[in-house]
Amino acid sequence: MAKNKRLTAARAAVDSVKQYALDEALALVKNNAKAKFDETVEISLNLGIDPRHADQMVRGLLSLPNGTGKTLRVGVFARGAKAEEAQAAGADVIGAEDLMAKVQAGEINFDRCIATPDMMGLVGRLGKVLGPRGLMPNPKLGTVTMDVKGAVEAAKSGQVEYRAEKAGIIHAGIGKASFDTDKLVENIRAFVDAVQKARPTGAKGTYLKKVALSSTMGPGVRVDVAAFGS
């Protein structure tokens, strides 16, 4: 009951039609983040794309200037010296055939998956398991690499992955409600800038259509798109 009252009050404080200035939107999001845990501040971008077409897909990795406030669990497919490198860099789960067996059994104890190129023959057999979860290593995202140390450290330091869904919407966590507003603004601007720079060649017309912010348990707050330029 208390949770419902809190959500009702939070929704009442937000004009669902109005497009707020970025600082004003963040103030509302932070004020409505009253759960008993440090809520994640999430961003949603509606893009003028149809990701069903290969030339309109938007996907990438970005290291936010102030991190996400969340520590990712990193899984690495590697052998020998590269497995040792992954362990030294702080990877949480490391292996080859043994890790493949665990994944096939539904034991997926990681949020980001990295693999050395020689492991992709093995990892490729896990496509139906890792793919739908957005965990399939990809050389374009730097998660299929010989630089295991760099990839693990980047994932641990606040790197966020983004990918357009079927409706052309991108969701991502860009910090915690406890972050200072200026740090959240910096993260948001860096994220939106990265997505704008990733505009695919097939995108026509208006690219950045809508921007909204919310906390984990709070309502969405629309942000004036003009805040991010064209």
QUITAQUI-V172565 format. One record per pair of residues at least 12 apart in sequence whose C-alpha atoms are under 7 Angstrom apart, sorted by the first residue. I is the first residue (numbers start at 0). J is the second residue. D is the distance in Angstrom with one decimal. If there is no record, write none. Layout:
I;J;D  I;J;D
This chain:
6;217;6.6  9;31;5.6  9;217;6.7  9;218;6.8  10;218;5.9  13;220;6.7  15;220;6.8  17;221;6.7  18;221;5.0  18;222;4.8  18;223;4.7  19;221;6.1  19;222;4.8  19;223;5.4  20;222;5.9  20;223;5.7  21;222;5.9  21;226;6.8  24;220;6.1  24;222;6.4  28;213;5.7  28;214;6.0  29;176;5.5  31;217;6.0  32;176;6.6  32;214;6.0  32;216;6.9  32;217;6.2  37;175;6.4  37;176;6.2  37;177;6.5  38;175;5.8  38;176;5.5  38;214;5.9  38;215;5.3  39;172;6.2  39;174;5.9  39;175;4.4  39;176;6.0  39;214;5.5  39;215;5.4  40;172;5.8  40;173;5.9  40;174;5.4  40;175;5.3  40;176;5.8  40;213;5.8  40;214;4.5  40;215;6.6  41;171;5.6  41;172;4.3  41;173;5.8  41;212;5.7  41;213;5.3  41;214;5.8  42;170;5.7  42;171;5.5  42;172;6.3  42;173;6.8  42;211;5.8  42;212;4.7  42;213;6.7  43;168;6.8  43;169;5.6  43;170;4.6  43;171;6.8  43;210;5.8  43;211;5.2  43;212;6.4  44;168;5.5  44;169;5.1  44;170;6.7  44;209;5.7  44;210;4.8  44;211;6.7  45;167;6.0  45;168;4.6  45;169;6.7  45;207;6.4  45;208;5.4  45;209;4.9  45;210;6.5  46;167;5.3  46;168;6.1  46;206;5.3  46;207;4.9  46;208;5.5  47;167;6.7  47;202;6.7  47;205;5.8  47;206;4.5  47;207;6.4  47;208;6.4  48;167;5.5  48;202;5.5  49;166;6.9  49;167;5.9  50;163;6.7  50;165;5.9  50;167;6.2  51;165;6.6  54;199;6.2  54;200;6.3  54;201;5.1  55;199;5.2  55;200;6.9  55;201;5.1  55;202;5.8  56;163;6.7  56;199;6.6  57;162;5.9  57;163;5.5  57;197;6.4  57;198;6.9  57;199;6.7  58;161;5.5  58;162;4.3  58;163;6.5  59;140;6.0  59;160;5.8  59;161;5.5  59;162;6.7  60;140;6.0  60;158;6.7  60;159;5.7  60;160;4.4  60;161;6.3  61;158;5.4  61;159;5.3  61;160;6.4  62;157;5.9  62;158;4.1  62;159;6.2  63;157;6.2  63;158;6.1  63;186;5.6  63;189;6.8  64;186;6.0  65;182;6.3  65;186;6.4  66;156;6.3  66;157;4.0  66;158;6.8  66;174;6.7  67;157;5.0  67;172;6.8  67;173;5.4  67;174;4.2  67;175;6.8  68;174;5.6  68;175;5.9  70;155;6.0  71;110;5.8  71;154;6.7  71;155;5.8  72;91;5.8  72;109;4.6  72;110;5.2  72;111;6.6  73;90;5.2  73;91;5.3  73;92;6.4  73;109;5.1  73;110;5.9  73;111;4.9  73;112;6.0  73;151;6.9  74;90;6.2  74;91;5.9  74;92;4.5  74;93;5.8  74;109;5.4  74;111;6.2  74;112;4.8  74;113;6.2  75;90;6.8  75;92;6.2  75;93;4.8  75;94;6.6  75;112;5.8  75;113;4.7  75;114;5.5  76;93;5.9  76;94;5.3  76;95;5.3  76;113;6.3  76;114;4.6  76;115;6.6  76;118;6.3  77;93;6.9  77;94;5.9  77;95;5.9  77;114;6.2  77;115;5.8  77;118;6.5  78;94;6.8  78;95;6.6  81;147;6.8  84;147;6.7  84;148;6.0  85;147;5.9  85;148;5.8  85;151;6.9  88;148;5.4  88;151;6.2  88;152;6.2  90;151;6.3  111;134;6.0  112;134;5.6  112;135;6.6  112;136;5.8  112;142;6.9  113;136;5.6  113;142;4.6  113;143;5.9  114;136;6.4  114;142;6.3  114;143;4.9  114;144;6.4  115;143;5.5  115;144;5.0  115;145;5.3  116;143;5.8  116;144;6.1  116;145;6.9  173;186;6.2  173;187;6.6  209;224;6.4  210;222;5.4  210;224;6.3
